[in-house]
Amino acid sequence: MSGLRAVASVAAVLAAVPAWAGLPAWMLQGERITLTMSWLGITGGTMVIEAHQPAGEATYRIAMRATSSAFVSKIIEIDDRFETRLDP
């Protein structure tokens, strides 16, 4: 399942790309995407990426969490979290 971790890591890096910095603030406020990862019809897990601006801060928080499905967790359990801050 190192492939799942690699996908999650790449997604976290891409989510924090400075391209988001050029977007209007309202586009980043409360955005959330949930992805389901599968291979040959077997669900491997889910990944959630979300962005918001904490109250009173000028930065944006972009967080990603990848978790393995119940089936995959019998082989290897994945619960990875990545977080970055964007200072436009």
N, C-alpha and C positions, 0 to 999 in steps of 0.2 A: 504493500500500500504506500510505498514511498512516492508513487506517482500522484496519489491524492494530496500528499503534503506538498509536492512540487507545484501542483496546480494551485493549491491554496496560497502558497508563498508568492507565486507569480501574480495571482489575482490581487493580493494585498499590495504588492509594489505598484501594479497598474492602477489600483484605486487611488493611490497617493500621488500619481503623476501630476506635475505642476499644471497640466492642461485644465484641471479643475479650478485652479486659482484664477483663471480668466473669466469664469462664469459669474453671473450676478448672484449675490448672497441668497436670494430667495430660491434659487435652483438647488442650493446645497442644504437648505434647511429641511431636515426631516426626510431626506432621500434614503430609500432602503431598497435593496434588491436581494432576493433569495434565489439561489441557484441549486438545482439538484444535479449531482454528478452521478453518471452511470456508465457501466462498461458491459457490453454484451447483454443488455437488458437487466443487469443487476444494479440496483441502486447502491452506490458506494457511500454516499453521505450528502450533506447539504452545506452550503456556504452562504453566509449572510454578510453583506457589506452595507454599512450605513454611515451617513454623514449628518452632522448637526453642529450648531454653534452653541457651546455652553453659555449660559446666562452670564453676562458681564465680561465676556472674553472676546478678544478680537480674532482669535484663531478658530479654525474649524477642526472638529474631531472626526477622523475617519477610522472606523473600526471594522474588522473582519473576523468572523468566527467560522471555523470549519469543524464539522462533527461527522463522525462515521455513523452509518446506519446500524441498526441492531444486528443485522446479519454480518456485516464487516467487523463490527466490534467483537464478535466471537473470535476473530483471527487477530485483529489489532485495533485497539481503541484509539480514536483520534479526537481530540478536543483542543484544537489550536486557536489561539487568539492573537491578533496583531492589531496594533493601534498606532496611528500617527497623527500629528497635528499639522495643519496647513496654515501658514501665516501669509495671507494675501497681501 
